[in-house]
Amino acid sequence: MTEYIFDTGSELGHHHLDHLGRMLDGPATWRLQGLGLRPDMRCLELGAGSGSIANWLAGRTREVVAVDLDTSQLDDVAPGVQVIRHDLRDGLGVDGPFDLIHARLVLMHLPERRQILTRLVDALVPGGHLVLGDITERPLEAVAVPEPADRDLWTRMLHLSHDVVSPARGISWAWARQTADAMAAAGLLDVDAMEFSQTVAGGTDGCLLHRNLNQQAEPLLLAAGATADEITHYRELMLDPRFRAWFYQIRYTNGRKPD
Ligand SMILES: C[S@@+](CC[C@H](N)C(=O)[O-])C[C@H]1O[C@@H](n2cnc3c(N)ncnc32)[C@H](O)[C@@H]1O
């Protein structure tokens, strides 16, 4: 089993989840709202992180179960959210059935993603919805750089983290585009997808998140061949408002279990 690459319980992990929430909760809640939430629904939020989506669902549905490997950022959840510390590679950690199951940026991290998807489909009520959001392979092009060499540095750090470090830790950048077929093969109907992407500038959430991930993965990046100078310069670049690049594109795929 590969270990999850980041440390959810650390201070960096806390900021990581906050950046994600500020960048992605808008499109996530828009997508979930579009499925038609009801006050009688029972929901499962997997890899719940900071609990921002679990809390949002709790205000609109009957019950939310929030599962994470590390629940240390889930101390202060809304009434109606039940928190369970559990490793999804060992099953769901809670009995179904659920009307709605949501996982954002979780299955792409887990090599067992296809088995987990089968378990998620089993845990849905007839007519229940599965919603999975993961990062696509879209290249993260720099659109403005302070110095021409910064473009090469950006490309090199992305290459080391995406093509060298991530695959060694079980991360799949292809999963987001494979999810729809996997859902259909698992018997879900009305399989549908949307993508969200935006440009981000140095010093704002998107670049602060890149900087944060670089800090969390520093030993792995150094082992992959990054130099200390490159890492220092890259982190300065992520604070520089003259730098702008495309942020990770998120693809949300949803499907419905037959009635
Ligand atoms: C990239 S974060 C995403 C957090 C949240 N879903 C969001 O989008 O803001 C991945 C989350 O999955 C959790 N996680 C990673 N591996 C896990 C596993 N094997 N079982 C349960 N949770 C896991 C991490 O602790 C972390 O909270």
The ligand as an SDF file (V2000), in Angstrom:
LIG
                    3D

 27 29  0  0  0  0  0  0  0  0999 V2000
   -6.3200   16.3820   -1.1280 C   0  0  0  0  0  0  0  0  0  0  0  0
   -7.1890   16.1580    0.3950 S   0  0  0  0  0  0  0  0  0  0  0  0
   -8.8380   16.6300   -0.0680 C   0  0  0  0  0  0  0  0  0  0  0  0
   -9.6830   16.9930    1.1200 C   0  0  0  0  0  0  0  0  0  0  0  0
  -11.1250   17.4010    0.7840 C   0  0  0  0  0  0  0  0  0  0  0  0
  -11.8330   16.3230    0.1400 N   0  0  0  0  0  0  0  0  0  0  0  0
  -11.1240   18.6170   -0.0920 C   0  0  0  0  0  0  0  0  0  0  0  0
  -11.2690   18.5090   -1.3210 O   0  0  0  0  0  0  0  0  0  0  0  0
  -10.9570   19.7340    0.4530 O   0  0  0  0  0  0  0  0  0  0  0  0
   -7.3540   14.3820    0.5140 C   0  0  0  0  0  0  0  0  0  0  0  0
   -8.0620   13.9270    1.7930 C   0  0  0  0  0  0  0  0  0  0  0  0
   -8.2190   12.5100    1.7550 O   0  0  0  0  0  0  0  0  0  0  0  0
   -7.7690   11.9530    2.9730 C   0  0  0  0  0  0  0  0  0  0  0  0
   -7.2560   10.6100    2.7130 N   0  0  0  0  0  0  0  0  0  0  0  0
   -6.1350   10.2870    2.0540 C   0  0  0  0  0  0  0  0  0  0  0  0
   -5.9810    8.9540    1.9980 N   0  0  0  0  0  0  0  0  0  0  0  0
   -7.0630    8.4260    2.6440 C   0  0  0  0  0  0  0  0  0  0  0  0
   -7.4810    7.0930    2.9330 C   0  0  0  0  0  0  0  0  0  0  0  0
   -6.7420    6.0530    2.5590 N   0  0  0  0  0  0  0  0  0  0  0  0
   -8.6270    6.9190    3.6310 N   0  0  0  0  0  0  0  0  0  0  0  0
   -9.3670    7.9970    4.0370 C   0  0  0  0  0  0  0  0  0  0  0  0
   -9.0250    9.2670    3.7740 N   0  0  0  0  0  0  0  0  0  0  0  0
   -7.8800    9.4860    3.0930 C   0  0  0  0  0  0  0  0  0  0  0  0
   -6.7000   12.9150    3.4850 C   0  0  0  0  0  0  0  0  0  0  0  0
   -6.4780   12.8110    4.8810 O   0  0  0  0  0  0  0  0  0  0  0  0
   -7.2890   14.2680    3.0680 C   0  0  0  0  0  0  0  0  0  0  0  0
   -8.1570   14.7750    4.0370 O   0  0  0  0  0  0  0  0  0  0  0  0
  1  2  1  0
  2  3  1  0
  2 10  1  0
  3  4  1  0
  4  5  1  0
  5  6  1  0
  5  7  1  0
  7  8  2  0
  7  9  1  0
 10 11  1  0
 11 12  1  0
 11 26  1  0
 12 13  1  0
 13 14  1  0
 13 24  1  0
 14 15  1  0
 14 23  1  0
 15 16  2  0
 16 17  1  0
 17 18  1  0
 17 23  2  0
 18 19  1  0
 18 20  2  0
 20 21  1  0
 21 22  2  0
 22 23  1  0
 24 25  1  0
 24 26  1  0
 26 27  1  0
M  CHG  2   2   1   9  -1
M  END
$$$$
